[in-house]
Amino acid sequence: MNRNQSRNAGSNRKGKSQSSAGGRNNGRARGGAQAAAVVDAPVQKNDEVVVDIIGLTHDGEGVGRADGFTLFIQGALPGERVRAKVMKVKKTFGYARLQELLDASADRIVPVCGIYDKCGGCQLQHMNYDAQLSWKRQHVIDALERIGKLTIGGDDKEGVVVHPTVGMTEPWRYRNKAQVPIGAGVSASGSQELIAGFYAKGSHRIIDTDECHIQHDRNDEVVRIVKTIGRELGVSVYDEESGQGLLRHVMTRTGFVSGEIMIVLVTNGRKLPQAEQWVERIRTALPEVKSIVQNVNTRDTNVIFGDETKVLWGSEVIYDELDGIRFAISARSFYQVNPAQTVELYRKAVDYAQLTGTESVIDAYCGIGTISLFLARKAGRVYGVEIVPEAIEDAKRNAKLNDITNASFEAGPAEVVIPRWREEGIIPDVIVVDPPRKGCDPALLDTILAMQPERVVYVSCNPSTLARDLQTLEEGGYKTVEVTPVDMFPWTSHVESVVWMEKRK
Ligand code: SAH
């Protein structure tokens, strides 16, 4: 799982494989693949095979074929020939471990990070950056064609224009937020103590980490400081197995423009012993800190935050700036993690909205009103809707902070609030949506079609659900004109894109 984005949590590989296997019920016992050899698979567990890699999955694993049988091989790149050991065989595919590169791709590079092999955070550090950008564009095209049934245009061919991925000139140290699990284990220095770092691939075993090359270095520093203070104060650490122990996670966010820092200690219990000591030591080590917050999460869950948030010291928000607009960001609000690329993404979204100053625009899934305020500078009126009430409070505060008076916000599910707006007579010229990974609720898509805006701008962090939703909108009378992928998450397999759709005349 991607370490830092709850929005990107969970791979859908599992869901996919289950449905494809479940679709062909040939009577064989479930789970037989692990227990015994799969009778008709041409490879078996522990076989060593030579595989030609022909593609990458959405998770960035190499896809190869051995005797026509599909194998997923982490760390292998398209065009490579590798020797691999089969680890797991299912009915229609298997997993193998890379043993040796027989023919390496010209796109292969040496990963910058020393724990890249173990950490689950990045998936593409073995691929050069330009190749990543091309792959991300191709990944969007594949989804639009296969799932969305769209025709992609090219040189002389009519169809959807998919632009090259907008990349970063310096694709490192781009994240403003780190969310790091804390536990007990062997630290980088070799002793058994409080550790904090990232989950090993596919597990919840914490790897003690002092440096992450995609993080703002301030965030690395915060994690190191919190570890030191935790060790010195002898805080107990949370153990997932037993549900015992206090400190679960540290979350830190740094404003790239403002330099302001927020630190959140997530605890399994309301009482944080020596809270004053924590505050004093953090402030001494990090004078830039503006907000120290405790969040209480006593549930046995993978969700990082609990419902209760208390300010231990300072402000309940930090401020940051995107393209000259200031934002107040509270602990639990969604705020894009890559500020440089966020500006690129939002500018593109505003561009696609083609505003002249008079339009009514709806911004669905608006978070703290970031896209809404970008739009408000060019529109007549903007209506933002978002499900997290604290984010809507932030959005309202953000409009005031920037003297923006033509944007209003409402908390609630977009699929409930927007149909009500329709009944109240709001007629949008443009609707912008930026849903989480699962895409738009079908009821929202129905409402968009009923409202008949001139234009829809779709910002998406998941090409599959994007393609599915575009198809629904296409069937309802909209035409996909352009798509621009924007690389928000270099070195990971995550792909963000922004799409311009027009009402068919
Ligand atoms: N546009 C914002 C936020 C995008 S993330 C930005 O760029 O910062 C997606 C947002 O959708 C999150 O803030 C999440 O809380 C919100 N969300 C999730 N389900 C929702 C729903 N059914 N209705 C409205 N908002 C929802």
Residues whose N, C-alpha, C, O or C-beta is under 5 A from the ligand:
A	BS01	SAH	F334 Y335 Q336 Y365 C366 G367 T370 I371 V385 E386 I387 V388 G412 P413 A414 E415 D434 P435 P436
